[in-house]
Amino acid sequence: MAARNVCRFLPNDQAVIDQFVHNVAIYARVLHGRDLVTNKVVTQPGEQVDLSEVDLSKVDQSKVDQSKVDQSKVDQSKVDQSKVAHNDLVHHLRAGLSAADEEVTNKVVTQPGEQVDQSKVDQSKVTHKDLVHHLHARLSAADEEFSDNKFRAQELRGVLREFLEFIEKDSVTNMLFKQMFEQAKPPAPGQQGAKDYVDLLNQFNFILRDPPKFATGASAMVAAVPYYALLSRFCNTPSGFTAFTDPTINDFLRRMLDEWHAFLLTEASTGMLTDKKEGGWFTDVAVNAMVDAAGKPGKSFQDVFDCKPEHPSGKYGFRNYDEFFTKELVGLKNKEMIEDAYNKETVNMP
């Protein structure tokens, strides 16, 4: 894919991108034992982090002093969308639920058609539970211990450790990475974003073991290119452009993406191949979206895609996320004529 085409996969609504980055920043700082707001180290790598002591009220967006926000610069058409994205990403956190210590319920608290009073929604409580589950899934995927809501603060390893050392040792690269943060537009009021290159690399590290989840609309577009969503704030700064077109820095990014791909080839990447979690790929809403996209609305997953529905894993026989992502249509091996679900033209598959 040509580099100039990547940006088209991000939604035009900057509020959706900002909300995604905000959540990743929180997850990554907790994972690495850092303060949720300042990003300063509060727990050294290897020392114990107790999630019950994490004060999420520090990053409660509902507590932003609106009197200090210049309303003339706020696009009101995006305000409600950012709230929807926040709810979507709360669900994104819940997706990590797998053998966690606490239970997250999905009980009906408001009947269909009744009004939901957003002022009564306890976002911090829900987010804290989801944070526990999401970090449990992230740590489990990396074979790190997680017990009684406690874990050891993580540090950069492998290619990201090498990348950090290169940034800090090479004077020109160090200057570019510092300047791009000075040149970039600051996050919106109440939003968290990368504060420096260490914070940015920690966010990369979080995603390295985070299996993709199903989402819809603009949120899906961001989730599909998470690394670019994190980088987009800096790419068009003068220093960012210079840095990210440098062959050596590009090689570090390539190796990082190769490591992410290697994770998606492991069994640990199948955590979201389920119908039991929000954002799971086998939930009704996800299956309906996939069969519709294949031009077979109303059909079951196994009627459309080549899989093993009776496999004891409960994952239709897919051994890793990459295998699921590259699944074949039923009968494709016999060279069928299939219909494009979007433009209704017939496509002859080789």
Rosetta blueprint (number, residue, H / E / L):
1 M L
2 A L
3 A H
4 R H
5 N H
6 V H
7 C H
8 R H
9 F H
10 L L
11 P L
12 N L
13 D L
14 Q H
15 A H
16 V H
17 I H
18 D H
19 Q H
20 F H
21 V H
22 H H
23 N H
24 V H
25 A H
26 I H
27 Y H
28 A H
29 R H
30 V H
31 L H
32 H L
33 G L
34 R E
35 D L
36 L L
37 V L
38 T L
39 N L
40 K L
41 V E
42 V L
43 T L
44 Q L
45 P L
46 G L
47 E L
48 Q E
49 V E
50 D E
51 L H
52 S H
53 E H
54 V L
55 D L
56 L H
57 S H
58 K H
59 V H
60 D L
61 Q H
62 S H
63 K H
64 V L
65 D L
66 Q H
67 S H
68 K H
69 V L
70 D L
71 Q H
72 S H
73 K H
74 V L
75 D L
76 Q H
77 S H
78 K H
79 V H
80 D H
81 Q H
82 S H
83 K H
84 V H
85 A H
86 H H
87 N H
88 D H
89 L H
90 V H
91 H H
92 H H
93 L H
94 R H
95 A L
96 G L
97 L L
98 S L
99 A L
100 A L
101 D L
102 E L
103 E L
104 V L
105 T L
106 N L
107 K L
108 V L
109 V L
110 T L
111 Q L
112 P L
113 G L
114 E L
115 Q L
116 V L
117 D L
118 Q H
119 S H
120 K H
121 V L
122 D L
123 Q H
124 S H
125 K H
126 V H
127 T H
128 H H
129 K H
130 D H
131 L H
132 V H
133 H H
134 H H
135 L H
136 H H
137 A H
138 R H
139 L H
140 S H
141 A H
142 A L
143 D L
144 E L
145 E L
146 F E
147 S E
148 D L
149 N L
150 K E
151 F E
152 R E
153 A L
154 Q L
155 E L
156 L L
157 R L
158 G H
159 V H
160 L H
161 R H
162 E H
163 F H
164 L H
165 E H
166 F H
167 I H
168 E H
169 K H
170 D L
171 S H
172 V H
173 T H
174 N H
175 M H
176 L H
177 F H
178 K H
179 Q H
180 M H
181 F H
182 E H
183 Q H
184 A L
185 K L
186 P L
187 P L
188 A L
189 P L
190 G L
191 Q L
192 Q L
193 G L
194 A L
195 K L
196 D L
197 Y H
198 V H
199 D H
200 L H
201 L H
202 N H
203 Q H
204 F H
205 N H
206 F H
207 I H
208 L L
209 R L
210 D L
211 P L
212 P L
213 K L
214 F L
215 A L
216 T L
217 G H
218 A H
219 S H
220 A H
221 M H
222 V H
223 A H
224 A H
225 V L
226 P H
227 Y H
228 Y H
229 A H
230 L H
231 L H
232 S H
233 R H
234 F H
235 C H
236 N L
237 T L
238 P H
239 S H
240 G H
241 F H
242 T H
243 A H
244 F H
245 T L
246 D L
247 P H
248 T H
249 I H
250 N H
251 D H
252 F H
253 L H
254 R H
255 R H
256 M H
257 L H
258 D H
259 E H
260 W H
261 H H
262 A H
263 F H
264 L H
265 L L
266 T L
267 E H
268 A H
269 S H
270 T H
271 G L
272 M L
273 L L
274 T L
275 D L
276 K L
277 K L
278 E L
279 G L
280 G L
281 W L
282 F L
283 T L
284 D H
285 V H
286 A H
287 V H
288 N H
289 A H
290 M H
291 V H
292 D H
293 A H
294 A L
295 G L
296 K L
297 P L
298 G L
299 K L
300 S L
301 F H
302 Q H
303 D H
304 V H
305 F E
306 D L
307 C L
308 K L
309 P L
310 E L
311 H L
312 P L
313 S L
314 G L
315 K L
316 Y L
317 G L
318 F L
319 R L
320 N L
321 Y H
322 D H
323 E H
324 F H
325 F H
326 T L
327 K L
328 E L
329 L E
330 V L
331 G L
332 L H
333 K H
334 N H
335 K L
336 E L
337 M E
338 I E
339 E E
340 D L
341 A L
342 Y L
343 N L
344 K L
345 E L
346 T E
347 V E
348 N E
349 M L
350 P L
